[in-house]
Amino acid sequence: MSDGEDKVRVVFLPSGRRGEVPKGSTLLGAARALGADIDSSCGGRAICGRCQIRVMEGDFPGEGIRSSVEHVTPPGEAETKYDRLRGLREGCRLACQTRVTGDVVVDVPPESQIHHQVVRKDAEAAEMAVDPLVRALLVDVERPDMENPSSDFDRLAAALEEEWGLSDLRPSAAILPGLQKALREGDWQVTAIVHQADVDAPPLLLDVRPGFDETLLGLAVDIGSTTIAAHLTDLHTGEVLAAGGIMNPQIRFGEDLMSRVSHAMTTDGGTEEMRDAVREAVNRLAADVTARAGFSPSDIVDAVFVGNPVMHHLFLGIDPRELGQAPFALAVGGALELPARDLGLDLAPAGRAYLPPCIAGHVGADAAAVVLAEAPYERDEISLIVDVGTNAEIILGNRERLLACSSPTGPAFEGAQISSGQRAAPGAIERVRIDRETLAPRFRVIGVEPWSDEEGFAEAVAETGVTGICGSGIIEAVAEMYLAGIIHSDGRFNEALADACPHVKRVGRGFAYVLHSGEPEISVTQEDVRAIQLAKAALHAGARLLMDEFGTDRVDRIRLAGAFGNHIDPLHAMILGLIPDCPPEHVSSAGNAAGTGARMALVSREARREIEEVVRRIEKVETAVEPRFQEHFVAAMAIPHASAPYESLAAVVDLPRPMMAAQRPRAGRRNRRSRPSPRGD
Amino acid sequence: MSDGEDKVRVVFLPSGRRGEVPKGSTLLGAARALGADIDSSCGGRAICGRCQIRVMEGDFPGEGIRSSVEHVTPPGEAETKYDRLRGLREGCRLACQTRVTGDVVVDVPPESQIHHQVVRKDAEAAEMAVDPLVRALLVDVERPDMENPSSDFDRLAAALEEEWGLSDLRPSAAILPGLQKALREGDWQVTAIVHQADVDAPPLLLDVRPGFDETLLGLAVDIGSTTIAAHLTDLHTGEVLAAGGIMNPQIRFGEDLMSRVSHAMTTDGGTEEMRDAVREAVNRLAADVTARAGFSPSDIVDAVFVGNPVMHHLFLGIDPRELGQAPFALAVGGALELPARDLGLDLAPAGRAYLPPCIAGHVGADAAAVVLAEAPYERDEISLIVDVGTNAEIILGNRERLLACSSPTGPAFEGAQISSGQRAAPGAIERVRIDRETLAPRFRVIGVEPWSDEEGFAEAVAETGVTGICGSGIIEAVAEMYLAGIIHSDGRFNEALADACPHVKRVGRGFAYVLHSGEPEISVTQEDVRAIQLAKAALHAGARLLMDEFGTDRVDRIRLAGAFGNHIDPLHAMILGLIPDCPPEHVSSAGNAAGTGARMALVSREARREIEEVVRRIEKVETAVEPRFQEHFVAAMAIPHASAPYESLAAVVDLPRPMMAAQRPRAGRRNRRSRPSPRGD
């Protein structure tokens, strides 16, 4: 239904952008004229293949259009060559080469949209927006001319304005030395790498490459106090090209956060030592992951860094001492968008770096990344998101309100301050089960496939030995000890077992449950149980405090983030009372949510804007000044603290019979124990 | 004439801003409310004393106001204390402490205006705008609070917004490590150093200092191929606090520009060597001038750099090879506003650097600075501005049009390619006079006070010796040789003198005029005369070409910029025909115009905007592709080339009688010589 001889109607799906364009227009030109989103790096030269679309066949009564592939020009030489060399997708045409001769409806598949959504691999999450801040744009630059002595940069900027509509281009000083060579090597055709932090900010020229080279790599980095993890990402697609991890070398200055803060306070140049150590590790990691994907760190044009506030500050070279004492003031908390070289990074010389905002002095940019990945603000249900390290970072809320706090769990969940405790590393016991009848333990060791009671364990464990128990191991051990009746609800050992059971022994005036009687002997002492009780009470109290503030006594779903969430069995966490009651099927691991959030911020300008906006409206709750926190804390000391829905747990737990037995008071062999009251006893 | 009981009328002079304000307002508050420009660094705390004004006494019929010092509150405790400690200027009050109780007319002296003009010391120039991009702002920052866990930076930004109206403050990464310490040392009162490249750009935080410290230093640097000169400047006032110069260490890679370009082309890493050399020299110079003024380089928060295109590119680390060959393409020519550390400078960690635009491949940022200092675009008369180095940079025009070109004078004007030539340095002959009757020379040597025929010369010159002749010396020598009849108008030696005059001798098949017969002998050969003829013809032809393009055959005034302009006697330059005819009283030295322009750009955002705008509309004329340049060049070879107004010259020249003799054809003793034709012979 064209208006005249020279106009035809074009409808783009799924955007629904429609209108008339002159007959003979390319579909890429039509898309731009009508505001439909079709990607292109080569600007219509049949090189990049990003503009592949499908011309639909058939009647579209809603549009009053009959669309047909006969309403466009057939593939010409350039398109045929592209198809031969790189291959068009099934049924696709290059929008830049296809000219309209009649009315058409055009389908733009997600991979051909500049702004598109990709499916995330992690379990629950839906999609991830891809609208990177960096683009690769092919341009033909006018040659210099004595009659018109403008600079090479000015002519490049003019070409980018003419071909891509970018005005007010600014150079990064770092790219100036290579500019002229690239233009001449490319015979005045170059790919400009252009960065725009905001859509209305002046575009910044990050790189100029001879000819067509649309490589756009980004690095998403999660700086944990123990490990640093990085994902090398294709900024066009959001695809992870390589991932890697490395120990945080700051460990030599202190295992936990407080000892690093203390190193900064007590050692001249301590902050700079730790800053340089982490930056150097990031550089090594960048070299490693790029090498594995066949690239170089200088191909990385953008990077995102998340970490808790102490990691965040040390990475920026900021003395973290204020984070170690009330009122826990951050030096800087807002999002930072900076030249990567200002952070000592050896990426592309003009590469950029982004740090999402910290939420508060104890709730860092990693928690912000978790919020972005989990998007509780998009749900009606109330989510509780827990990320446990030395402090637990806790987020609660829904689309109405979001609250955050941190809770001083201490390092027990990381295996510290536990008699046989150690960091999660090969040799550490990570899973524990206790036979409800014999009270005999069986366990699994990190890096070793069989359980301790399975065939081949002795051989498999020979290399590492059994060296200690890590955070997830001690949590399961305490939960299992409770389920097996070895400890009471208040955490005390069942004294009767000390003489009756070979696995329970007296230690001084207390008791210990022996997990492994080798060298070293690995046991769980009364003090260990107390440490876990304190930690879990703090975590639980933090969550309860947020629920009070929110005005709810239930949560709809619980997400356990990070290494903690990955390694802890959610059921054991609920049995122990780490987290509030919730239908067990609604408790799940959020995986590496901080890393996912970092990747989302890496590939999406919209995601950055979103997390900055969300963090501004998160209500920060300070546990240290809240009297109710203390009340909740005391109330949460017992195991299980609350009216945990045991029957529903029992339906899904892997050891139903003994567990049920453990829930009921046992007469005879063990002391009689009453059913715990809703708020502990 | 107040409108009601509670309002009073206030008029600010000289701005004429007027209006009603509530009775009891401070004059600083009234000024802000009415848009009058009163400076302040301390924000109304009676600390900085920048807001001193005078309340006028008497009737102002035009305003319908009787103003009186009795219409304001008398000085209170804070103001009296300021007066005691730092002293108020005569008749002045602190606007921030003075409250209005009745109608007043207030005089705001220039030194109390944020944007003001200061008188320049250089001869002809009028005033210089002071409206720096960097400001020092005292603020009280809210203490951190666990109830409201915002970051220190956020609270500082909030204070700057509330007290100074600055929104969207951004941190430089370099200041983050020192932020918390400064806030605590200053007990939450700090001076924020804030930079705004454009009035509507987001302000950038450059430094935070405990308490009140409004030190604002800038460095204006002229990077010459031979020397680097720097002016340390108070950004509040535009005052030069210290100045210094240093040899450009790039000299070891080549004396002139072409040999440096060649070094870059032939030596791996040659560009980087030269880049590092000049940056290191700038750092030493910054350390030197700040030390002499009692400061440190880290007090320098902004710097401006000017230089010819090769110096400009090498300073930026850009290989200058393209500038050494047609079409002389600049890598980047527009103004650059960058972090100083990106240029390898050890100034304030977050300090800024500005490079004014280059005009064309041969006409650099130094020429742009000259244009800014000379402001030919503000005049009706046609100015010709000449800055001579290895190339002559020539500007011609008025408020209607501005044209620029460079002309390949070669290095003869710098003493190179001259048999006894040398750089301007102690020991070099810089002034020459020749007795018209005896043809005996007398001269002056750089670093030596007496002329060679004056008492004490022998003793004074003993230290340096007479080592050669520099650019200004050879120009005067050739002009004097012509005036004395030793050479003809076409540059040939008067052969008859070779046997008749003891100062003229045969050298091979040519001749030489001996200036100094010591060791080494210093003479001017036929080849030297030719070299000067070629250079002056190029300069003259460039000027003529611009005049043709402009459509004029006269210029109203000529300004000789830089070392050339400082050392050359304008009369000798006209006699020799370096520059077109112009009334001699309108030919003058522009002094260090490039340095002045750099200082102007340093202290004024408006000046930067102005030079960027002016350079965009300068019409670039390329001598190399202009056939008329060759015609002018050939025509300009003779001495004097044109209808120089000899009689008017004779009226002011210091040696009138012999000069007049030299102008007229002499019979008998010398060969008859015809009066030169208007365009040479």
Interface residues (C-beta under 8 A of the other chain):
Chain A: P144 D145 M146 E147 N148 P149 S150 S151 D152 F153 D154 P171 A173 A174 L176 P177 L179 Q180 K181 T271 L316 G317 I318 D319 E322 A326 P327 F328 A329 L330 A331 V332 G333 G334 L336 L338 P339 D342 L343 C358 A360 G361 K620 E622 A624 V625
Chain B: P144 D145 M146 E147 P149 S150 S151 D152 F153 D154 P171 A173 A174 L176 P177 L179 Q180 K181 T271 L316 G317 I318 D319 E322 A326 P327 F328 A329 L330 A331 V332 G333 G334 L336 L338 P339 D342 L343 C358 A360 G361 K620 E622 A624 V625
